[in-house]
Amino acid sequence: MLDDSPGSEDMRGIVAAGAGRAVVIGAGLGGLASAMRLGARGYDVTLIDRLDVPGGRGSAMHRDGHRFDLGPTIITVPQVLRKLWADCGRDFDKDVTLAPLDPYYEIRWPDGSRFQVSGDHARMRAEVARLSPGDVSGYEAFLRDSEKRYSFGFENLGRRPMNALWDIVKVLPTFGRLRADRSVYAHAASRFRDERLRMAFSFHPLFIGGDPFRVTSMYILVSHLEAAFGVHYAQGGVAAIAEAMANVIRSQGGTVRMQTEAAEIVTAGGRARGVRLSDGAVLPAEIVVSNADPGQTYMKLLKGRKKRRWTDTRMKYLRWSMGLFVWYFGTSGTRGMWPDVGHHTVLNGPRYRGLVDDIFINGHLADDMSLYVHRPSVTDPGVAPEGGDTFYALSPVPHLGFDNPVDWAAEAEPYRQKVQKVLEDQLLPGLGKHLTASEVFTPETFRTRYLSPWGTGFSVEPRIFQSAWFRPHNVSEELPGLYIAGAGTHPGAGVPGVLCTAEVLDQLVPDPSAQAEPMRMAAE
Ligand SMILES: Cc1cc2nc3c(=O)[nH]c(=O)nc-3n(C[C@H](O)[C@H](O)[C@H](O)COP(=O)(O)OP(=O)(O)OC[C@H]3O[C@@H](n4cnc5c(N)ncnc54)[C@H](O)[C@@H]3O)c2cc1C
């Protein structure tokens, strides 16, 4: 125990040792971006993560010559990455190559109909008209709605602090005018008559852990950002972005320590003073940033501390994003097979609302499924051995916080076989004969690998009363000197979202009180 009375030797010791230092817990993209920004501000940064490679959900694994990108595959709003690099005095395009995709992705339905999404406005109109001629004017109106919500929700709200009640009160009239109370699906339904188009323009919240029938219609902003800024593939996968971020941190003089787990945030004199590692060592710091899920941060890393807002009970009763079942698989001898299966495919099952309700509301693992299928080898053949392909198929499933959660130890293999059958019947005939590498992540994996409470894919669900001020704040409500970055804070999940959490954090963190060591200049 530290003697944290003012002026005690312990207090003077830890304050002096932490001066000018920042410790960031978690090398997810939000933690990496925060560490870069703190390094640029002159902090002596130590970034720790329990995994062996940086990137968190955005890292990759290698099996039998395949590179599997574990999580994010779609890069949108690349200017957020370019700004991050520029704010650190660097040029993103020198470190990472982004390739624009055309088309962006294809959506398929069980009746055999398809819808290709691209950045070409004329082609998009033609696609809408092909499915439903009467919906073209609704599509144009939807795009205008989307742009307004992008300007307000992303460029304005999403890039500035929302930790004072007044921040949210000020914008309530705009929320009202933009009908933020309405769900994404309800908004799409008001513009499109065709049920398939309603799905095609409302499913995007699933990529940030939200229920399209219940999250705020502000998230229709995705249609505008796709149309305006494109959908990109990072050469080397998102893991290459994470590696490049870690390199910037090292070049600033910061330290990136992998296989290092935080056990506790050290407090003294009523504020965060550092991090105790699982081996008992303490990293003293002037500020601590937690990129771990806020559920873990508040329930475990600040375990003994009395909470004002984020008590264990409150955490338990938040609405959490869904879990994910992800099957990573490789194939051999398939290059050139399935020529109409591109880089990104959304394969709908027979039900939309019913399935979403089963996942988010009933906590029930349904027999039917809708899949997102990733096939990066069509864009980047190097991800697979010669002649083969690399895939993942993702199925949203309930998180582990429901009563009677799914027993994944028993269910994982039967469920994987169901996924394989759906793929063989509807997308990749003959798949079974070509399978090579195979690995499955279930919500249990998310719980044990990323220490996400309830094994969620995307932390706190972005419902309207869990967004902006209502979300765990970027500057902790519980402990001075503690900051939160990543999917569970404002503005939220997704690659652009978590990068923006670091932009917001940068506006809230004070300058370092002292330089712990002589400042090391960023080396090009
Ligand atoms: C399968 C999948 C597909 C996705 N697809 C897309 C997409 O196409 N486009 C998009 O924009 N977004 C996508 N997302 C969302 C996006 O990937 C995430 O929202 C984002 O990467 C989360 O970043 P984060 O900063 O919150 O950190 P995380 O990636 O959650 O990383 C947190 C890190 O903290 C570490 N950690 C936790 N506790 C401790 C501890 N006690 N000590 C040390 N380290 C600790 C963990 O090991 C982890 O590395 C996808 C997500 C998934 C899972």
The ligand as an SDF file (V2000), in Angstrom:
LIG
                    3D

 53 58  0  0  0  0  0  0  0  0999 V2000
  -14.6040   -8.9410  -36.7470 C   0  0  0  0  0  0  0  0  0  0  0  0
  -14.6490   -7.4270  -36.7450 C   0  0  0  0  0  0  0  0  0  0  0  0
  -14.7980   -6.7480  -37.9320 C   0  0  0  0  0  0  0  0  0  0  0  0
  -14.7840   -5.3530  -37.9590 C   0  0  0  0  0  0  0  0  0  0  0  0
  -14.8660   -4.7010  -39.1580 N   0  0  0  0  0  0  0  0  0  0  0  0
  -14.7230   -3.3580  -39.1980 C   0  0  0  0  0  0  0  0  0  0  0  0
  -14.5690   -2.6820  -40.4470 C   0  0  0  0  0  0  0  0  0  0  0  0
  -14.5570   -3.3000  -41.5100 O   0  0  0  0  0  0  0  0  0  0  0  0
  -14.3950   -1.3250  -40.4300 N   0  0  0  0  0  0  0  0  0  0  0  0
  -14.3590   -0.6160  -39.2670 C   0  0  0  0  0  0  0  0  0  0  0  0
  -14.2020    0.6140  -39.3010 O   0  0  0  0  0  0  0  0  0  0  0  0
  -14.4590   -1.2350  -38.0590 N   0  0  0  0  0  0  0  0  0  0  0  0
  -14.6200   -2.5860  -38.0030 C   0  0  0  0  0  0  0  0  0  0  0  0
  -14.6510   -3.2340  -36.7960 N   0  0  0  0  0  0  0  0  0  0  0  0
  -14.6190   -2.4320  -35.5540 C   0  0  0  0  0  0  0  0  0  0  0  0
  -13.2080   -2.0050  -35.1690 C   0  0  0  0  0  0  0  0  0  0  0  0
  -12.3010   -3.0020  -35.5040 O   0  0  0  0  0  0  0  0  0  0  0  0
  -13.1140   -1.7550  -33.6790 C   0  0  0  0  0  0  0  0  0  0  0  0
  -14.1660   -0.9110  -33.2440 O   0  0  0  0  0  0  0  0  0  0  0  0
  -11.7870   -1.1100  -33.2870 C   0  0  0  0  0  0  0  0  0  0  0  0
  -10.6960   -1.7210  -33.9380 O   0  0  0  0  0  0  0  0  0  0  0  0
  -11.6190   -1.2150  -31.7780 C   0  0  0  0  0  0  0  0  0  0  0  0
  -10.4670   -0.5090  -31.3990 O   0  0  0  0  0  0  0  0  0  0  0  0
  -10.1590   -0.1590  -29.8850 P   0  0  0  0  0  0  0  0  0  0  0  0
   -9.2320    1.0020  -29.8850 O   0  0  0  0  0  0  0  0  0  0  0  0
  -11.4310    0.0060  -29.1220 O   0  0  0  0  0  0  0  0  0  0  0  0
   -9.3190   -1.3640  -29.3100 O   0  0  0  0  0  0  0  0  0  0  0  0
   -9.3680   -2.9530  -29.3640 P   0  0  0  0  0  0  0  0  0  0  0  0
   -9.1050   -3.4020  -30.7330 O   0  0  0  0  0  0  0  0  0  0  0  0
  -10.5480   -3.4550  -28.6540 O   0  0  0  0  0  0  0  0  0  0  0  0
   -8.0570   -3.2460  -28.5240 O   0  0  0  0  0  0  0  0  0  0  0  0
   -7.9820   -3.1320  -27.1250 C   0  0  0  0  0  0  0  0  0  0  0  0
   -6.6430   -3.7100  -26.7270 C   0  0  0  0  0  0  0  0  0  0  0  0
   -6.4940   -3.6050  -25.3300 O   0  0  0  0  0  0  0  0  0  0  0  0
   -5.7960   -4.7490  -24.8930 C   0  0  0  0  0  0  0  0  0  0  0  0
   -6.0640   -4.9240  -23.4690 N   0  0  0  0  0  0  0  0  0  0  0  0
   -7.2680   -5.0960  -22.8840 C   0  0  0  0  0  0  0  0  0  0  0  0
   -7.1160   -5.1880  -21.5600 N   0  0  0  0  0  0  0  0  0  0  0  0
   -5.7910   -5.0930  -21.3000 C   0  0  0  0  0  0  0  0  0  0  0  0
   -5.0170   -5.1280  -20.1080 C   0  0  0  0  0  0  0  0  0  0  0  0
   -5.5750   -5.2710  -18.8970 N   0  0  0  0  0  0  0  0  0  0  0  0
   -3.6690   -4.9970  -20.2170 N   0  0  0  0  0  0  0  0  0  0  0  0
   -3.0840   -4.8540  -21.4230 C   0  0  0  0  0  0  0  0  0  0  0  0
   -3.7760   -4.8160  -22.5800 N   0  0  0  0  0  0  0  0  0  0  0  0
   -5.1070   -4.9250  -22.5110 C   0  0  0  0  0  0  0  0  0  0  0  0
   -6.3310   -5.8690  -25.7340 C   0  0  0  0  0  0  0  0  0  0  0  0
   -5.4140   -6.9390  -25.7730 O   0  0  0  0  0  0  0  0  0  0  0  0
   -6.4910   -5.1750  -27.0880 C   0  0  0  0  0  0  0  0  0  0  0  0
   -5.3340   -5.3420  -27.8780 O   0  0  0  0  0  0  0  0  0  0  0  0
  -14.6440   -4.6290  -36.7460 C   0  0  0  0  0  0  0  0  0  0  0  0
  -14.4900   -5.3120  -35.5390 C   0  0  0  0  0  0  0  0  0  0  0  0
  -14.4760   -6.7030  -35.5260 C   0  0  0  0  0  0  0  0  0  0  0  0
  -14.2620   -7.4070  -34.2230 C   0  0  0  0  0  0  0  0  0  0  0  0
  1  2  1  0
  2  3  1  0
  2 52  2  0
  3  4  2  0
  4  5  1  0
  4 50  1  0
  5  6  2  0
  6  7  1  0
  6 13  1  0
  7  8  2  0
  7  9  1  0
  9 10  1  0
 10 11  2  0
 10 12  1  0
 12 13  2  0
 13 14  1  0
 14 15  1  0
 14 50  1  0
 15 16  1  0
 16 17  1  0
 16 18  1  0
 18 19  1  0
 18 20  1  0
 20 21  1  0
 20 22  1  0
 22 23  1  0
 23 24  1  0
 24 25  2  0
 24 26  1  0
 24 27  1  0
 27 28  1  0
 28 29  2  0
 28 30  1  0
 28 31  1  0
 31 32  1  0
 32 33  1  0
 33 34  1  0
 33 48  1  0
 34 35  1  0
 35 36  1  0
 35 46  1  0
 36 37  1  0
 36 45  1  0
 37 38  2  0
 38 39  1  0
 39 40  1  0
 39 45  2  0
 40 41  1  0
 40 42  2  0
 42 43  1  0
 43 44  2  0
 44 45  1  0
 46 47  1  0
 46 48  1  0
 48 49  1  0
 50 51  2  0
 51 52  1  0
 52 53  1  0
M  END
$$$$
